[in-house]
Amino acid sequence: MFSVLGSIFAGIASPTESAAFGVIGAIILSLINKSLNFEMLKYASLGSVKLSGMIFMILIASTAFSLVFNELGGTDAIVEFFHEDIGNVWFFIAISMLIIFVVGFFIDFIEISFIIVPILVPVMMGFGIDPLWFAILIALNLQASFLTPPFGLSLFFLKGVAGDSVSSSEIYRGIVPFILLQLLAIGLVMLFPDLVFAFV
């Protein structure tokens, strides 16, 4: 925690680079606890390769999807629909947030970022929506996807830590107030854009 967040707050590393500091910190802790061995390094390395490979496959597949979608005129059709048929910027924002929220129940934030967001960006630019404000709305919505069952990552993390002491259904019920708070935050940022720009 200190190596990752400390390197970011101290300005030594970017959020991506801080992962390397986290690895160094984990190795140092393993050395202190005398638990560092070849099997552990092999397990961690293979896990990293598998996760990185999965993310790159998602990136490649989503990029291919976006290219095919654009070549078939999908982006133009969406832009035309929202600009000419609907012509309401708030309707577009509401639909965008609803789609991201619902899709967040079933797929990870990485897939949403690489598949859905590129489709929304041309419409956003056409309406003249501030990119920073729209990005913050999407980020808040993606944060909610960590909590929404059945595939919220935070729910799996909590279940893994709690074990058999807490059932999955209890976790799902307990997460509802936090999801509502997240939706409240999205609503406040939508109604009061100055909340974003006040800290820029």
ABEGO torsion letter per residue (X at the ends): XAAAAAAAAAGABBAAAAAAAAAAAAAAAAAAAGABBAAAAAAAAAAAAAAAAAAAAAAAAAAAAAAAAAAAGAAAAAAAAAAAAAGBAAAAAAAAAAAAAAAAAABBAAAAAAAAAAAAAAAAAAAGBBAAAAAAAAAAAAAAAAABOAABAAAAAAAAAAEAABBAAAAAAAAAAAAAAAAAAAAAAAABAAAAAAAX
